[in-house]
Each structure stands twice: as structure tokens, then as C-alpha cells.
Amino acid sequence: MAGEASSGAVRELILVVALALAGLVLAVVAAFAPWHAMPAGNAPAGLVELHSPGDPSFGSTVVSVG
């Protein structure tokens, strides 16, 4: 039964596979393409420090005595 597919069914299956591959290509392009232009080229890598707003080790601490 599976070997008795008409040419319309084969054509539809090829269309579905082609659309799936086109979607996959577009997803890969969107994932790996640069998202915005940088006029000066790539920015140098730097350290990102994460601190919560109430973290006492972040910045200077002001103590009022009086």
C-alpha cells in the first residue's frame, strides 16, 4: 500500500520536506547572524560582575553616625 502513492501525494510530501528545510535554514541564519551592526567592529570581551542592589560589597557604603 505504501508503494502505491500517487504522484500528487509524492509532490505534496516533497513540498512539506522542502518547506521544513527552508524553515530550518532560516532558523540557523537567525540564530548565528549578527543581530546589530557595530561601526567599530567587535567590542573587546570584558568581565561582567553581577551584584544585587543590596550587596554591601558593591561600591562605597555610606554610614551616618549621629
C-alpha positions in Angstrom: 0.0 0.0 0.0 2.8 2.4 0.8 4.3 1.9 -2.6 1.1 2.8 -4.4 1.3 6.6 -3.6 0.1 8.8 -6.3 2.3 11.5 -7.9 0.2 14.1 -6.1 1.0 12.6 -2.7 4.7 12.4 -3.5 4.7 16.0 -4.7 3.0 17.1 -1.5 5.5 15.2 0.6 8.4 16.8 -1.3 6.8 20.2 -0.7 6.4 19.6 3.0 10.0 18.5 3.3 11.3 21.5 1.3 9.4 23.9 3.5 10.7 22.2 6.6 14.3 22.5 5.3 13.7 26.2 4.3 12.5 26.9 7.9 15.5 25.1 9.4 17.8 27.2 7.2 16.1 30.4 8.2 16.3 29.4 11.9 20.0 28.7 11.6 20.6 32.1 9.9 18.6 33.9 12.6 20.5 32.2 15.4 24.0 32.7 14.1 23.8 36.0 12.2 24.9 39.2 13.9 21.8 41.0 15.4 23.1 44.5 15.1 25.8 46.4 13.3 28.8 47.7 15.2 30.5 50.6 13.5 33.9 49.9 15.1 33.9 46.2 14.7 33.7 43.7 17.5 33.8 45.0 21.1 36.5 43.5 23.2 35.4 40.9 25.7 35.2 42.1 29.3 34.3 40.8 32.7 30.7 41.1 33.8 30.2 41.3 37.5 26.8 40.5 39.0 25.7 42.2 42.2 22.4 42.6 43.8 21.3 46.2 44.7 21.6 45.4 48.4 25.0 43.8 48.1 27.3 45.5 50.7 30.5 44.6 48.7 29.3 46.7 45.8 30.5 50.3 45.6 31.0 52.5 48.5 28.9 52.3 51.6 27.7 55.4 53.4 27.3 55.2 57.1 25.7 58.1 59.0 26.6 58.3 62.7 24.8 60.7 64.9 
